[in-house]
Amino acid sequence: MPACPVCRGDGAQVTVFRLVDAIRYFECGDCGSLFADFDAIEAQEARAVRYDHRYWADELGAARARSFGASIVRCAEVFLYARTPIRHFLDIGSGPGFFLDAVSQVMPRFASMFYAVEMFPPPQGMRTAHPNFYVGDVTSTPVKFDAGLCIEVIEHLRPEQLSRLIEQLATVSSPGALYYFNSGQPDYVKTEDGAYLDPMGRGHIVSYSVPALRRLFSAHGFTVTALPGRHWAFLAEFAEPRSEEGVDGLLNRLWSPHPDNLSKLKDNGFGELMYTIGLEGARCYLEAASAQERTRWALSLQAQIEGRPA
């Protein structure tokens, strides 16, 4: 078996996980990540994903729906979770940049604080006209960032590519900068979306586990925090060693946001919508996770009392 490219563990810990579109995926018994046979993908270059106008023609509808829906909710959550004032906010791997259009509508007073970058954008006319949309990597932008989003990007990246992205992000981040990453983790693939791994269609080649992400991000000064109830998302905080793990710690952050960020959510030209959806969006997952934990505890206690395996 190949060595794990994510944690660099030896091949003794790696097993075949699944065959997808004639490409083998492996599972690392050390870090728990799932990864494709990269050599096999390269050998089938003619079938590999190309982020051209045809790709974007198929993806624009989903990108718009995500930008005007879930991405706005996640943005609001980041404002509540962040410990430092947010002056510049970055959408990483923004695709057509529709997030900039969406957030400009719901936070019109602060439209100029939002930026977006995309390495392989759709052609002009298929993407945003917002002046803060940049073609290139995160270092293409002219400012330092205090917060941001990265939605459905890192599953497209090999470990060395992700490490380079994290390193670049560190160079453009202010101390305390907080980023929300959305990407299906192994538990998500196994229990909710078996079709998530997709080497030739969507280009999903790696499912990173939280332990693996902690190794990769900590090498560049970031602390990764898992989000209970979401095995498809996590927070990464730059130059900030504190981390409130678990439901109670994260709820405490939600209920005590930085005053400057709270003001932006409540006084942005669109009322308190952003504050409301950020708070309720985060709480629904945290409180559901808490209820599941209590249910598991109660069932295990009942099993002990009845003298049967939990």
C-alpha positions as CSV (number, residue, x, y, z in Angstrom):
1,M,0.0,0.0,0.0
2,P,1.1,3.6,-0.6
3,A,2.3,5.7,2.3
4,C,-0.4,8.2,3.5
5,P,0.3,11.5,1.7
6,V,-1.6,13.4,4.4
7,C,0.2,12.4,7.6
8,R,3.2,10.7,6.0
9,G,2.4,7.5,7.9
10,D,3.8,4.2,6.4
11,G,1.8,2.1,4.1
12,A,1.2,-0.5,6.8
13,Q,-1.6,1.7,8.2
14,V,-3.2,2.2,4.8
15,T,-6.1,0.1,3.4
16,V,-8.2,0.2,0.3
17,F,-11.4,2.1,1.1
18,R,-13.4,2.2,-2.1
19,L,-13.3,2.1,-5.9
20,V,-14.8,5.2,-7.5
21,D,-14.9,5.7,-11.2
22,A,-12.1,3.2,-11.7
23,I,-9.9,5.1,-9.1
24,R,-8.9,3.5,-5.8
25,Y,-9.4,5.5,-2.6
26,F,-7.4,4.6,0.5
27,E,-8.0,5.0,4.2
28,C,-5.2,5.8,6.6
29,G,-5.5,4.0,9.9
30,D,-3.3,6.6,11.6
31,C,-4.8,10.0,10.7
32,G,-8.2,8.6,9.4
33,S,-8.1,10.6,6.1
34,L,-9.4,9.2,2.8
35,F,-7.4,9.9,-0.4
36,A,-7.4,8.9,-4.0
37,D,-4.7,7.2,-6.0
38,F,-3.2,10.4,-7.4
39,D,-0.9,8.5,-9.8
40,A,-4.0,6.8,-11.4
41,I,-5.7,10.1,-11.8
42,E,-2.7,11.6,-13.5
43,A,-2.6,8.6,-15.8
44,Q,-6.1,9.3,-16.9
45,E,-5.4,13.0,-17.5
46,A,-7.9,13.1,-20.4
47,R,-10.7,12.3,-18.0
48,A,-9.6,14.6,-15.2
49,V,-11.6,17.6,-14.1
50,R,-10.8,20.9,-15.9
51,Y,-12.1,24.1,-14.4
52,D,-13.1,25.6,-17.7
53,H,-16.3,27.2,-19.1
54,R,-18.0,23.8,-19.4
55,Y,-17.3,23.0,-15.7
56,W,-18.6,26.4,-14.6
57,A,-21.7,26.1,-16.8
58,D,-22.7,23.1,-14.8
59,E,-21.6,24.6,-11.4
60,L,-23.0,28.2,-11.6
61,G,-26.4,27.3,-10.4
62,A,-25.1,25.5,-7.3
63,A,-22.5,28.3,-6.7
64,R,-25.2,31.0,-6.7
65,A,-27.5,29.0,-4.4
66,R,-24.7,28.4,-2.0
67,S,-23.6,32.0,-2.1
68,F,-27.0,33.5,-1.4
69,G,-27.8,30.8,1.1
70,A,-25.5,28.7,3.3
71,S,-22.4,30.9,2.7
72,I,-24.2,34.0,4.1
73,V,-25.1,32.0,7.3
74,R,-21.6,30.8,7.7
75,C,-20.3,34.4,7.3
76,A,-22.6,35.5,10.1
77,E,-21.3,32.7,12.3
78,V,-17.7,33.7,11.7
79,F,-18.5,37.3,12.9
80,L,-19.9,35.8,16.1
81,Y,-17.1,33.3,16.7
82,A,-14.2,35.7,16.0
83,R,-12.3,37.1,19.0
84,T,-10.9,40.1,17.2
85,P,-12.5,42.9,15.2
86,I,-13.1,42.0,11.6
87,R,-12.0,44.7,9.2
88,H,-11.3,42.5,6.1
89,F,-13.1,39.3,5.2
90,L,-11.9,36.8,2.6
91,D,-13.8,34.2,0.5
92,I,-11.2,31.6,-0.5
93,G,-11.7,29.7,-3.7
94,S,-14.8,31.8,-4.4
95,G,-15.5,30.3,-7.9
96,P,-17.6,33.0,-9.7
97,G,-17.5,35.3,-6.6
98,F,-21.2,35.4,-6.1
99,F,-20.7,35.5,-2.3
100,L,-19.5,39.1,-2.8
101,D,-22.8,39.9,-4.5
102,A,-24.8,38.2,-1.8
103,V,-23.1,39.8,1.2
104,S,-23.2,43.2,-0.5
105,Q,-27.0,43.0,-0.4
106,V,-27.4,41.9,3.2
107,M,-24.5,44.0,4.6
108,P,-24.5,47.0,2.2
109,R,-22.8,49.4,4.6
110,F,-19.7,47.1,4.7
111,A,-19.6,45.7,1.1
112,S,-16.1,47.1,0.7
113,M,-14.6,45.0,3.5
114,F,-15.3,41.7,1.7
115,Y,-12.8,40.2,-0.8
116,A,-12.7,37.0,-2.8
117,V,-10.0,35.0,-4.7
118,E,-10.3,32.3,-7.2
119,M,-7.5,30.5,-9.1
120,F,-9.6,29.2,-11.9
121,P,-12.6,31.5,-12.3
122,P,-15.3,31.3,-15.0
123,P,-15.0,33.7,-17.9
124,Q,-16.0,37.3,-17.7
125,G,-19.8,37.6,-17.8
126,M,-20.2,34.4,-15.8
127,R,-18.7,35.9,-12.6
128,T,-19.2,38.8,-10.2
129,A,-18.3,42.4,-11.1
130,H,-17.4,43.3,-7.5
131,P,-14.2,45.3,-7.4
132,N,-12.7,43.1,-4.7
133,F,-12.7,39.9,-6.7
134,Y,-9.2,38.8,-7.5
135,V,-7.9,36.1,-9.8
136,G,-5.1,34.2,-8.3
137,D,-4.1,32.8,-4.8
138,V,-4.8,34.4,-1.5
139,T,-1.6,36.5,-1.8
140,S,-3.1,38.3,-4.8
141,T,-5.1,40.5,-2.5
142,P,-3.8,43.9,-1.2
143,V,-4.8,43.6,2.5
144,K,-4.5,41.5,5.6
145,F,-7.5,39.5,6.7
146,D,-9.2,39.0,10.0
147,A,-11.7,36.4,8.9
148,G,-13.0,34.4,6.0
149,L,-14.7,31.4,4.5
150,C,-13.4,28.5,2.4
151,I,-16.4,26.5,1.1
152,E,-15.9,23.2,-0.7
153,V,-12.3,23.8,-1.8
154,I,-9.8,21.7,0.2
155,E,-11.2,18.3,-0.9
156,H,-9.9,19.2,-4.4
157,L,-6.4,19.7,-3.1
158,R,-3.6,17.2,-2.5
159,P,-1.9,17.5,0.9
160,E,1.0,19.5,-0.5
161,Q,-1.4,21.9,-2.2
162,L,-3.4,22.4,1.0
163,S,-0.2,22.9,3.0
164,R,0.8,25.6,0.5
165,L,-2.6,27.3,0.8
166,I,-2.3,27.3,4.6
167,E,1.2,28.8,4.4
168,Q,0.0,31.5,2.1
169,L,-3.0,32.2,4.3
170,A,-0.7,32.7,7.2
171,T,1.1,35.5,5.4
172,V,-2.1,37.4,4.8
173,S,-3.7,36.8,8.2
174,S,-3.8,39.2,11.2
175,P,-3.2,37.6,14.6
176,G,-6.5,36.0,15.7
177,A,-7.9,35.7,12.2
178,L,-10.7,33.2,12.1
179,Y,-11.6,31.1,9.0
180,Y,-14.5,28.7,8.5
181,F,-13.7,25.7,6.3
182,N,-16.4,23.5,4.8
183,S,-15.3,20.1,3.5
184,G,-16.6,16.6,3.9
185,Q,-14.7,14.6,6.5
186,P,-14.4,10.8,6.6
187,D,-17.4,10.3,8.9
188,Y,-19.5,12.4,6.6
189,V,-18.4,10.3,3.6
190,K,-19.1,7.1,5.5
191,T,-22.5,8.0,7.0
192,E,-24.1,10.7,4.9
193,D,-22.8,11.0,1.4
194,G,-21.0,8.1,-0.1
195,A,-20.9,9.8,-3.5
196,Y,-18.9,12.7,-2.1
197,L,-15.6,11.2,-3.3
198,D,-15.7,11.9,-7.0
199,P,-12.3,12.1,-8.8
200,M,-13.5,12.7,-12.4
201,G,-16.7,14.6,-11.9
202,R,-16.4,17.2,-9.1
203,G,-12.7,16.5,-8.5
204,H,-13.1,15.5,-4.8
205,I,-9.9,13.6,-4.2
206,V,-9.2,13.8,-0.4
207,S,-11.4,13.7,2.7
208,Y,-9.3,15.2,5.5
209,S,-9.9,14.1,9.1
210,V,-9.8,16.6,11.9
211,P,-6.6,15.1,13.4
212,A,-4.9,15.4,10.0
213,L,-6.1,18.9,9.6
214,R,-4.7,19.8,13.0
215,R,-1.3,18.5,11.9
216,L,-1.3,20.5,8.6
217,F,-2.6,23.7,10.0
218,S,-0.5,23.8,13.2
219,A,2.6,23.7,11.1
220,H,1.7,27.2,9.9
221,G,0.5,28.7,13.2
222,F,-3.2,27.8,13.0
223,T,-5.4,26.1,15.7
224,V,-8.1,23.9,14.3
225,T,-11.4,23.6,16.2
226,A,-13.9,20.9,15.4
227,L,-17.6,21.9,15.1
228,P,-19.8,19.5,17.0
229,G,-22.7,18.3,14.8
230,R,-20.9,19.0,11.6
231,H,-18.5,16.5,10.3
232,W,-18.1,18.6,7.2
233,A,-16.8,21.8,8.8
234,F,-14.2,23.2,11.2
235,L,-12.7,26.6,12.3
236,A,-9.0,27.6,11.8
237,E,-7.7,30.4,14.0
238,F,-4.3,32.1,13.3
239,A,-1.7,32.8,16.0
240,E,-4.3,32.1,18.7
241,P,-3.5,29.1,20.9
242,R,-6.7,29.2,22.9
243,S,-9.4,26.9,21.7
244,E,-12.8,26.3,23.3
245,E,-13.5,22.8,22.3
246,G,-17.0,21.2,22.6
247,V,-20.5,22.5,22.7
248,D,-20.2,24.6,25.8
249,G,-17.0,26.4,24.7
250,L,-18.4,27.3,21.3
251,L,-21.8,28.4,22.7
252,N,-19.9,30.7,25.1
253,R,-18.2,32.3,22.1
254,L,-21.5,32.7,20.3
255,W,-23.1,34.5,23.3
256,S,-20.1,36.8,23.8
257,P,-19.0,38.1,20.4
258,H,-16.6,41.0,20.0
259,P,-18.6,44.2,20.3
260,D,-17.3,45.6,17.0
261,N,-18.4,42.4,15.1
262,L,-21.7,42.3,16.8
263,S,-22.3,46.0,15.8
264,K,-21.6,45.1,12.1
265,L,-24.1,42.3,12.2
266,K,-26.8,44.4,13.7
267,D,-26.2,47.8,12.0
268,N,-25.4,47.0,8.4
269,G,-28.2,48.6,6.4
270,F,-30.3,45.4,6.4
271,G,-31.4,45.2,10.0
272,E,-30.5,42.4,12.4
273,L,-30.9,39.6,9.9
274,M,-27.2,38.6,9.9
275,Y,-27.1,38.5,13.7
276,T,-30.2,36.3,13.8
277,I,-29.2,33.8,11.2
278,G,-25.6,33.5,12.5
279,L,-26.8,32.8,16.0
280,E,-29.6,30.4,15.1
281,G,-27.5,28.7,12.4
282,A,-24.7,27.9,14.8
283,R,-27.0,27.0,17.7
284,C,-29.0,24.5,15.8
285,Y,-26.0,22.3,15.2
286,L,-24.4,22.8,18.6
287,E,-27.6,22.0,20.5
288,A,-28.4,19.0,18.3
289,A,-24.9,17.7,19.0
290,S,-25.5,18.2,22.7
291,A,-28.8,16.4,22.6
292,Q,-27.1,13.4,20.8
293,E,-24.3,13.3,23.4
294,R,-26.9,13.2,26.3
295,T,-28.9,10.5,24.5
296,R,-25.8,8.4,24.1
297,W,-24.9,8.9,27.7
298,A,-28.4,7.9,28.9
299,L,-28.4,4.8,26.7
300,S,-25.0,3.7,27.9
301,L,-26.1,4.3,31.5
302,Q,-29.3,2.2,30.9
303,A,-27.2,-0.5,29.4
304,Q,-25.0,-0.6,32.5
305,I,-28.0,-0.8,34.8
306,E,-29.4,-3.7,32.7
307,G,-26.0,-5.5,32.6
308,R,-25.7,-5.5,28.7
309,P,-23.1,-4.1,26.3
310,A,-23.5,-0.4,25.6
